[in-house]
Amino acid sequence: MSDKDERAARLAAELRANLRRRKAQARAGAAAADAPAEGNQSSGAHLDTSQA
């Protein structure tokens, strides 16, 4: 294989790995957006911090 061919193959492999990583991040982000955040649940109590 020539240097150009080796470089092209290496870049193609890196692009595929990058695409897999980005897809996994997108899936994780979509799953996190669908699920409610833990600890962000309101108990119904309101803490008034205003100065009266």
C-alpha positions as CSV (number, residue, x, y, z in Angstrom):
1,M,0.0,0.0,0.0
2,S,1.3,3.5,-0.8
3,D,1.4,6.2,1.8
4,K,-1.6,7.9,0.2
5,D,-3.6,4.7,0.4
6,E,-2.6,4.1,4.1
7,R,-3.5,7.7,5.0
8,A,-6.9,7.4,3.2
9,A,-7.7,4.1,5.0
10,R,-6.7,5.6,8.3
11,L,-8.8,8.7,7.8
12,A,-11.8,6.6,6.7
13,A,-11.5,4.5,9.8
14,E,-11.3,7.7,12.0
15,L,-14.4,9.1,10.3
16,R,-16.3,5.9,10.9
17,A,-15.3,5.9,14.6
18,N,-16.2,9.6,14.9
19,L,-19.6,9.0,13.3
20,R,-20.3,6.1,15.8
21,R,-19.3,8.3,18.7
22,R,-21.6,11.1,17.5
23,K,-24.5,8.8,17.0
24,A,-24.0,7.3,20.5
25,Q,-23.9,10.8,22.0
26,A,-27.1,11.8,20.1
27,R,-28.9,8.7,21.3
28,A,-27.7,9.4,24.9
29,G,-28.8,13.0,24.6
30,A,-32.2,12.0,23.2
31,A,-32.7,9.5,26.0
32,A,-31.7,12.1,28.7
33,A,-34.2,14.6,27.2
34,D,-37.0,12.1,27.4
35,A,-36.4,11.0,31.0
36,P,-37.1,13.4,33.8
37,A,-34.1,14.5,35.8
38,E,-33.6,12.9,39.2
39,G,-33.6,15.4,42.1
40,N,-35.3,18.0,40.0
41,Q,-38.7,16.9,41.3
42,S,-40.8,19.6,43.0
43,S,-42.2,18.7,46.4
44,G,-44.8,21.4,46.1
45,A,-43.2,23.5,48.8
46,H,-42.0,27.0,47.8
47,L,-39.1,28.6,49.5
48,D,-39.6,32.4,49.5
49,T,-36.2,34.1,49.4
50,S,-37.4,37.6,48.7
51,Q,-36.8,40.3,51.2
52,A,-40.2,41.5,52.6
